[in-house]
Amino acid sequence: MTPFRELTPVEQARLREAYADEMARQTNTCSMDEKISRFNAWLEPQGISFTEDDLRLQKR
């Protein structure tokens, strides 16, 4: 699995946009743990992993 943080900013943005389209068709949640779990499950078939550490990188 490729850690999300190792992707280029362009690749990360492309995946976030595609995921947002997918989630627009799903039930919303406010739980950050659930959001991370769903994103990671969506990324997994693409060979990419995502953790809370990846969120921290966005805040810098």
Biopython code that builds the backbone (N, CA, C, O; Angstrom):
import numpy as np
from Bio.PDB.StructureBuilder import StructureBuilder

atoms = [
    (1, "MET", "N", (0.834, -1.181, 0.000)),
    (1, "MET", "CA", (0.000, 0.000, 0.000)),
    (1, "MET", "C", (0.883, 1.250, 0.000)),
    (1, "MET", "O", (1.900, 1.310, 0.691)),
    (2, "THR", "N", (0.483, 2.214, -0.766)),
    (2, "THR", "CA", (1.180, 3.496, -0.812)),
    (2, "THR", "C", (0.539, 4.437, 0.201)),
    (2, "THR", "O", (-0.661, 4.697, 0.114)),
    (3, "PRO", "N", (1.306, 4.957, 1.160)),
    (3, "PRO", "CA", (0.728, 5.923, 2.090)),
    (3, "PRO", "C", (0.258, 7.167, 1.332)),
    (3, "PRO", "O", (0.940, 7.649, 0.428)),
    (4, "PHE", "N", (-0.895, 7.669, 1.706)),
    (4, "PHE", "CA", (-1.494, 8.840, 1.071)),
    (4, "PHE", "C", (-0.512, 10.003, 1.038)),
    (4, "PHE", "O", (-0.423, 10.721, 0.042)),
    (5, "ARG", "N", (0.221, 10.186, 2.126)),
    (5, "ARG", "CA", (1.148, 11.321, 2.239)),
    (5, "ARG", "C", (2.287, 11.254, 1.233)),
    (5, "ARG", "O", (2.956, 12.259, 0.994)),
    (6, "GLU", "N", (2.519, 10.079, 0.635)),
    (6, "GLU", "CA", (3.576, 9.950, -0.366)),
    (6, "GLU", "C", (3.102, 10.291, -1.784)),
    (6, "GLU", "O", (3.908, 10.333, -2.714)),
    (7, "LEU", "N", (1.817, 10.530, -1.946)),
    (7, "LEU", "CA", (1.291, 10.927, -3.247)),
    (7, "LEU", "C", (1.589, 12.403, -3.486)),
    (7, "LEU", "O", (1.772, 13.169, -2.540)),
    (8, "THR", "N", (1.634, 12.792, -4.741)),
    (8, "THR", "CA", (1.828, 14.206, -5.049)),
    (8, "THR", "C", (0.575, 14.985, -4.654)),
    (8, "THR", "O", (-0.498, 14.393, -4.542)),
    (9, "PRO", "N", (0.685, 16.286, -4.441)),
    (9, "PRO", "CA", (-0.503, 17.087, -4.137)),
    (9, "PRO", "C", (-1.588, 16.947, -5.215)),
    (9, "PRO", "O", (-2.777, 16.943, -4.898)),
    (10, "VAL", "N", (-1.189, 16.836, -6.454)),
    (10, "VAL", "CA", (-2.161, 16.676, -7.542)),
    (10, "VAL", "C", (-2.893, 15.346, -7.409)),
    (10, "VAL", "O", (-4.111, 15.290, -7.579)),
    (11, "GLU", "N", (-2.164, 14.277, -7.108)),
    (11, "GLU", "CA", (-2.790, 12.963, -6.937)),
    (11, "GLU", "C", (-3.731, 12.971, -5.730)),
    (11, "GLU", "O", (-4.827, 12.416, -5.790)),
    (12, "GLN", "N", (-3.301, 13.600, -4.642)),
    (12, "GLN", "CA", (-4.149, 13.686, -3.454)),
    (12, "GLN", "C", (-5.439, 14.442, -3.772)),
    (12, "GLN", "O", (-6.523, 14.006, -3.385)),
    (13, "ALA", "N", (-5.330, 15.556, -4.463)),
    (13, "ALA", "CA", (-6.503, 16.357, -4.815)),
    (13, "ALA", "C", (-7.450, 15.574, -5.718)),
    (13, "ALA", "O", (-8.667, 15.633, -5.541)),
    (14, "ARG", "N", (-6.902, 14.844, -6.680)),
    (14, "ARG", "CA", (-7.732, 14.042, -7.591)),
    (14, "ARG", "C", (-8.511, 12.995, -6.810)),
    (14, "ARG", "O", (-9.702, 12.798, -7.052)),
    (15, "LEU", "N", (-7.847, 12.321, -5.876)),
    (15, "LEU", "CA", (-8.525, 11.312, -5.069)),
    (15, "LEU", "C", (-9.574, 11.935, -4.154)),
    (15, "LEU", "O", (-10.656, 11.372, -3.987)),
    (16, "ARG", "N", (-9.273, 13.081, -3.562)),
    (16, "ARG", "CA", (-10.258, 13.741, -2.693)),
    (16, "ARG", "C", (-11.505, 14.144, -3.484)),
    (16, "ARG", "O", (-12.626, 13.994, -2.997)),
    (17, "GLU", "N", (-11.313, 14.648, -4.685)),
    (17, "GLU", "CA", (-12.451, 15.039, -5.515)),
    (17, "GLU", "C", (-13.291, 13.829, -5.906)),
    (17, "GLU", "O", (-14.520, 13.878, -5.847)),
    (18, "ALA", "N", (-12.640, 12.759, -6.300)),
    (18, "ALA", "CA", (-13.369, 11.541, -6.673)),
    (18, "ALA", "C", (-14.104, 10.975, -5.469)),
    (18, "ALA", "O", (-15.231, 10.497, -5.591)),
    (19, "TYR", "N", (-13.464, 11.029, -4.304)),
    (19, "TYR", "CA", (-14.099, 10.524, -3.092)),
    (19, "TYR", "C", (-15.297, 11.394, -2.699)),
    (19, "TYR", "O", (-16.326, 10.870, -2.272)),
    (20, "ALA", "N", (-15.174, 12.695, -2.838)),
    (20, "ALA", "CA", (-16.289, 13.598, -2.523)),
    (20, "ALA", "C", (-17.495, 13.280, -3.398)),
    (20, "ALA", "O", (-18.631, 13.307, -2.925)),
    (21, "ASP", "N", (-17.257, 12.981, -4.663)),
    (21, "ASP", "CA", (-18.355, 12.588, -5.556)),
    (21, "ASP", "C", (-19.023, 11.316, -5.058)),
    (21, "ASP", "O", (-20.250, 11.207, -5.054)),
    (22, "GLU", "N", (-18.203, 10.349, -4.636)),
    (22, "GLU", "CA", (-18.735, 9.084, -4.117)),
    (22, "GLU", "C", (-19.520, 9.305, -2.832)),
    (22, "GLU", "O", (-20.600, 8.739, -2.663)),
    (23, "MET", "N", (-18.997, 10.113, -1.934)),
    (23, "MET", "CA", (-19.655, 10.339, -0.647)),
    (23, "MET", "C", (-20.927, 11.167, -0.785)),
    (23, "MET", "O", (-21.793, 11.102, 0.087)),
    (24, "ALA", "N", (-21.057, 11.927, -1.836)),
    (24, "ALA", "CA", (-22.285, 12.691, -2.059)),
    (24, "ALA", "C", (-23.473, 11.750, -2.223)),
    (24, "ALA", "O", (-24.621, 12.146, -2.023)),
    (25, "ARG", "N", (-23.196, 10.524, -2.581)),
    (25, "ARG", "CA", (-24.258, 9.525, -2.754)),
    (25, "ARG", "C", (-24.455, 8.666, -1.506)),
    (25, "ARG", "O", (-25.310, 7.780, -1.501)),
    (26, "GLN", "N", (-23.681, 8.910, -0.450)),
    (26, "GLN", "CA", (-23.725, 8.114, 0.779)),
    (26, "GLN", "C", (-24.379, 8.902, 1.910)),
    (26, "GLN", "O", (-24.627, 10.102, 1.793)),
    (27, "THR", "N", (-24.652, 8.200, 3.002)),
    (27, "THR", "CA", (-25.158, 8.829, 4.215)),
    (27, "THR", "C", (-24.040, 9.610, 4.886)),
    (27, "THR", "O", (-22.923, 9.107, 5.008)),
    (28, "ASN", "N", (-24.321, 10.823, 5.321)),
    (28, "ASN", "CA", (-23.322, 11.665, 5.982)),
    (28, "ASN", "C", (-23.049, 11.185, 7.398)),
    (28, "ASN", "O", (-23.895, 10.542, 8.020)),
    (29, "THR", "N", (-21.861, 11.504, 7.903)),
    (29, "THR", "CA", (-21.500, 11.227, 9.282)),
    (29, "THR", "C", (-20.673, 12.382, 9.825)),
    (29, "THR", "O", (-19.961, 13.047, 9.073)),
    (30, "CYS", "N", (-20.763, 12.619, 11.113)),
    (30, "CYS", "CA", (-19.949, 13.650, 11.759)),
    (30, "CYS", "C", (-18.734, 13.044, 12.447)),
    (30, "CYS", "O", (-17.825, 13.771, 12.849)),
    (31, "SER", "N", (-18.706, 11.725, 12.587)),
    (31, "SER", "CA", (-17.612, 11.047, 13.273)),
    (31, "SER", "C", (-16.348, 11.059, 12.421)),
    (31, "SER", "O", (-16.337, 10.533, 11.308)),
    (32, "MET", "N", (-15.271, 11.668, 12.953)),
    (32, "MET", "CA", (-14.011, 11.695, 12.222)),
    (32, "MET", "C", (-13.471, 10.284, 12.029)),
    (32, "MET", "O", (-12.929, 9.967, 10.971)),
    (33, "ASP", "N", (-13.615, 9.440, 13.038)),
    (33, "ASP", "CA", (-13.156, 8.053, 12.904)),
    (33, "ASP", "C", (-13.880, 7.349, 11.764)),
    (33, "ASP", "O", (-13.262, 6.611, 10.996)),
    (34, "GLU", "N", (-15.173, 7.571, 11.651)),
    (34, "GLU", "CA", (-15.958, 6.957, 10.570)),
    (34, "GLU", "C", (-15.542, 7.525, 9.215)),
    (34, "GLU", "O", (-15.440, 6.788, 8.234)),
    (35, "LYS", "N", (-15.304, 8.823, 9.163)),
    (35, "LYS", "CA", (-14.874, 9.441, 7.905)),
    (35, "LYS", "C", (-13.534, 8.870, 7.450)),
    (35, "LYS", "O", (-13.359, 8.555, 6.273)),
    (36, "ILE", "N", (-12.586, 8.736, 8.385)),
    (36, "ILE", "CA", (-11.281, 8.169, 8.047)),
    (36, "ILE", "C", (-11.433, 6.717, 7.610)),
    (36, "ILE", "O", (-10.810, 6.287, 6.639)),
    (37, "SER", "N", (-12.251, 5.974, 8.318)),
    (37, "SER", "CA", (-12.480, 4.569, 7.976)),
    (37, "SER", "C", (-13.070, 4.429, 6.576)),
    (37, "SER", "O", (-12.631, 3.581, 5.798)),
    (38, "ARG", "N", (-14.048, 5.246, 6.257)),
    (38, "ARG", "CA", (-14.675, 5.190, 4.932)),
    (38, "ARG", "C", (-13.685, 5.569, 3.824)),
    (38, "ARG", "O", (-13.631, 4.922, 2.778)),
    (39, "PHE", "N", (-12.905, 6.624, 4.069)),
    (39, "PHE", "CA", (-11.930, 7.066, 3.058)),
    (39, "PHE", "C", (-10.877, 5.984, 2.848)),
    (39, "PHE", "O", (-10.510, 5.684, 1.711)),
    (40, "ASN", "N", (-10.391, 5.399, 3.939)),
    (40, "ASN", "CA", (-9.393, 4.355, 3.843)),
    (40, "ASN", "C", (-9.949, 3.132, 3.100)),
    (40, "ASN", "O", (-9.252, 2.536, 2.279)),
    (41, "ALA", "N", (-11.189, 2.764, 3.383)),
    (41, "ALA", "CA", (-11.809, 1.633, 2.687)),
    (41, "ALA", "C", (-11.954, 1.916, 1.193)),
    (41, "ALA", "O", (-11.801, 1.015, 0.368)),
    (42, "TRP", "N", (-12.246, 3.162, 0.849)),
    (42, "TRP", "CA", (-12.379, 3.545, -0.556)),
    (42, "TRP", "C", (-11.024, 3.548, -1.253)),
    (42, "TRP", "O", (-10.928, 3.163, -2.419)),
    (43, "LEU", "N", (-9.966, 3.982, -0.548)),
    (43, "LEU", "CA", (-8.625, 4.025, -1.119)),
    (43, "LEU", "C", (-7.974, 2.652, -1.245)),
    (43, "LEU", "O", (-7.169, 2.426, -2.148)),
    (44, "GLU", "N", (-8.315, 1.746, -0.354)),
    (44, "GLU", "CA", (-7.646, 0.446, -0.287)),
    (44, "GLU", "C", (-7.592, -0.305, -1.620)),
    (44, "GLU", "O", (-6.524, -0.803, -1.974)),
    (45, "PRO", "N", (-8.692, -0.412, -2.380)),
    (45, "PRO", "CA", (-8.617, -1.115, -3.662)),
    (45, "PRO", "C", (-7.659, -0.454, -4.665)),
    (45, "PRO", "O", (-7.247, -1.067, -5.650)),
    (46, "GLN", "N", (-7.322, 0.797, -4.391)),
    (46, "GLN", "CA", (-6.398, 1.524, -5.261)),
    (46, "GLN", "C", (-4.953, 1.405, -4.763)),
    (46, "GLN", "O", (-4.036, 2.007, -5.323)),
    (47, "GLY", "N", (-4.772, 0.609, -3.693)),
    (47, "GLY", "CA", (-3.435, 0.386, -3.161)),
    (47, "GLY", "C", (-2.889, 1.537, -2.345)),
    (47, "GLY", "O", (-1.674, 1.712, -2.251)),
    (48, "ILE", "N", (-3.786, 2.336, -1.743)),
    (48, "ILE", "CA", (-3.386, 3.521, -0.979)),
    (48, "ILE", "C", (-3.954, 3.419, 0.424)),
    (48, "ILE", "O", (-5.096, 3.000, 0.611)),
    (49, "SER", "N", (-3.156, 3.803, 1.411)),
    (49, "SER", "CA", (-3.630, 3.806, 2.793)),
    (49, "SER", "C", (-3.681, 5.244, 3.316)),
    (49, "SER", "O", (-2.949, 6.113, 2.841)),
    (50, "PHE", "N", (-4.550, 5.483, 4.294)),
    (50, "PHE", "CA", (-4.744, 6.814, 4.865)),
    (50, "PHE", "C", (-4.884, 6.670, 6.371)),
    (50, "PHE", "O", (-5.604, 5.794, 6.850)),
    (51, "THR", "N", (-4.190, 7.536, 7.126)),
    (51, "THR", "CA", (-4.281, 7.522, 8.582)),
    (51, "THR", "C", (-4.502, 8.939, 9.091)),
    (51, "THR", "O", (-4.495, 9.896, 8.317)),
    (52, "GLU", "N", (-4.696, 9.063, 10.392)),
    (52, "GLU", "CA", (-4.837, 10.392, 11.001)),
    (52, "GLU", "C", (-3.599, 11.242, 10.766)),
    (52, "GLU", "O", (-3.695, 12.468, 10.709)),
    (53, "ASP", "N", (-2.435, 10.611, 10.628)),
    (53, "ASP", "CA", (-1.209, 11.373, 10.343)),
    (53, "ASP", "C", (-1.325, 12.151, 9.043)),
    (53, "ASP", "O", (-0.746, 13.228, 8.906)),
    (54, "ASP", "N", (-2.071, 11.609, 8.090)),
    (54, "ASP", "CA", (-2.267, 12.303, 6.822)),
    (54, "ASP", "C", (-3.104, 13.565, 7.023)),
    (54, "ASP", "O", (-2.918, 14.543, 6.298)),
    (55, "LEU", "N", (-4.002, 13.565, 7.971)),
    (55, "LEU", "CA", (-4.785, 14.767, 8.276)),
    (55, "LEU", "C", (-3.884, 15.851, 8.842)),
    (55, "LEU", "O", (-4.023, 17.022, 8.491)),
    (56, "ARG", "N", (-2.984, 15.478, 9.693)),
    (56, "ARG", "CA", (-2.076, 16.439, 10.314)),
    (56, "ARG", "C", (-1.212, 17.132, 9.261)),
    (56, "ARG", "O", (-0.871, 18.304, 9.416)),
    (57, "LEU", "N", (-0.862, 16.427, 8.208)),
    (57, "LEU", "CA", (-0.053, 17.025, 7.158)),
    (57, "LEU", "C", (-0.795, 18.149, 6.438)),
    (57, "LEU", "O", (-0.169, 19.104, 5.979)),
    (58, "GLN", "N", (-2.102, 18.048, 6.335)),
    (58, "GLN", "CA", (-2.895, 19.060, 5.641)),
    (58, "GLN", "C", (-2.964, 20.368, 6.420)),
    (58, "GLN", "O", (-3.162, 21.429, 5.828)),
    (59, "LYS", "N", (-2.803, 20.306, 7.735)),
    (59, "LYS", "CA", (-2.947, 21.495, 8.573)),
    (59, "LYS", "C", (-1.708, 22.359, 8.601)),
    (59, "LYS", "O", (-1.751, 23.480, 9.106)),
    (60, "ARG", "N", (-0.612, 21.869, 8.075)),
    (60, "ARG", "CA", (0.651, 22.628, 8.105)),
    (60, "ARG", "C", (0.630, 23.802, 7.168)),
    (60, "ARG", "O", (1.613, 24.538, 7.078)),
]
sb = StructureBuilder()
sb.init_structure("model")
sb.init_model(0)
sb.init_chain("A")
sb.init_seg("    ")
for serial, (resi, resn, name, xyz) in enumerate(atoms, 1):
    if name == "N":
        sb.init_residue(resn, " ", resi, " ")
    sb.init_atom(name, np.array(xyz, "f"), 0.0, 1.0, " ", f" {name:<3s}", serial, name[0])
structure = sb.get_structure()
